[in-house]
């Protein structure tokens, strides 16, 4: 009897369990039907809302190329590490691993996250190599993701630093060409929808919302070979003379296109961690100085253009000084009675002053203005200076005199080089360009500042400057005729001019028979005993110009002495 009751109770319990299990299964099946059929669309939307994200697609910034297509600035793909703070905070135990891999102190990681817990996006480290990025993702830390970006790289480093400038961490131009042509170079970012897993990793691309538009390439007039040559020789000269700084500008004499532009001290745009603004300032377009005797060819050209003077007109410079406006204008020595050509050859301040004082102030002002002094060179560089050139209405006799040999006016190396293209070319002033194709043709409406006769005469005078009797014999180049002018300028200080701080200058062109290149060399405050332009700047000109003419395959124009004598005899015959 008891056994029968026990079996009946056992069967009842089993039946109860089976009913309970059946009910549970029925409930689960009902819930499954509800989730998979009835609430399917709603749940998919909720899941999508939690895991579907719109992410940016970085656009490639345009490359910068030299005139021969050689790369000067390129963008390389990199990755940036970012996190979703709420998920990332759940994985604090793995933070030391991430910090160690990214070579950053753990407390720095804590500082980055402090106060940003409610944000949806926080950068941890920008622009790391793809190989390192792969190691980061291998840690499988919740909330950690990568974003593809581009890093700007400058193959020539310091050689083109001042010219090209650089971009910021977001690939936006901040200095130089990068800033001046930022809109042209910068691309437009794209966007896409993606699905991420619980760790924040992208597991599927859903759709592309907007295709990224890459920036456009920019081809410059710069020749990387000439740029490097100028950089190397300027660096050597600044070190040799223990100078404060220096600049070199080389222009195409026919188009005023920039072939090279370098400064010292230089900087490397690939490494800017401890860089000061003084290092990356482009001195060739921003720094002003009084040009000194490099202004004399324009004074003499104005005199020749007036018709009142010829190259042989005598000028009495005795006794080597004269008084004007209560001050004394001096030469290095008493040159006595000399002609106009010798004023240039010997760089006579007295001769240039006496000539200028016989010319109407308006004519001098117009000549200097027409060769570009007092206005921007037109290259469009950030921080470009227009120089200082006052109106002639306020000039005193002393100002007219000192202006003739380059005091009382301020120019940049680029402005001075541009002015010399007027003497080297057909007498017209061209806007300077650094972008290929911008200024290949000069408008015929541009006024001709000097006649062909005057240009020929002035260039011939400037050739005498580099003769054995001139002030710049060290600017001579074997096989080529060179025309140029030295300048040795006392630097302006409080209360007047310094007795021991100088600018050493040389401005010139080659080949003188048919100029192809114009160059300006500026050495600021050379140390030691050598400070004259003919001693410091002229040799730099010769070394750079020699290499540049050969690199550009410019044929020689100087006849050997025996052939020159034969040619002279044939002309007489």
Buried (B, 14 or more C-beta within 10 A) or exposed (E): EEEEEEEEEEEEEEEEEEEEEEEEEEEEEEEEEEEEEEEEEEEEEEEEEEBBBEBBBBBBBBBBBBBEEEBBBBBEEBBBBBBBBEBBBEBEEBBEEBBEBBEBEEEEBEEBBEEBEEEEEBEBBBBBEEEBBEEBBEEEBBBBBBBBBBBBBBEBBBBBBBBBBBBEEEBEBBBBBBBBBBEBBBBEBBBBBBBBEEBBBBEEEEEEEEEBEBBBBBBBBBBBBBBBBBBBBBBEBBEBBEBBBBBBBBBBBBBBBBBBBBBBBBBBBBEBEEBEEEBBBBBBBBBBBBBBBBBBBBBBBBBBBBEEBEBEBEBEBEEBEBEBEEEEBEBEEEBEEBBBBBBBBBBBBBBBBBBBBEBEBEBBBBBBBBBBBBEBBBBBBBEBBBBEBEEBEEBEBBBBBBBBBBBBBBBBBBBBBBBBBBBBBBBBBBBBBBBBEBBEEBEEEBEEBBEEEBBEBBBBBBBBBBEEEBBBBBBBBEBBBBBBBBBBBBBBEEEEEEEEBBBBBBBBBBBBEBBBBBBBBBBBBBEEEBBBBBBBBBBBBBBBBBBBBEBBEBEBBBBEEEEEEEEEEEEEE
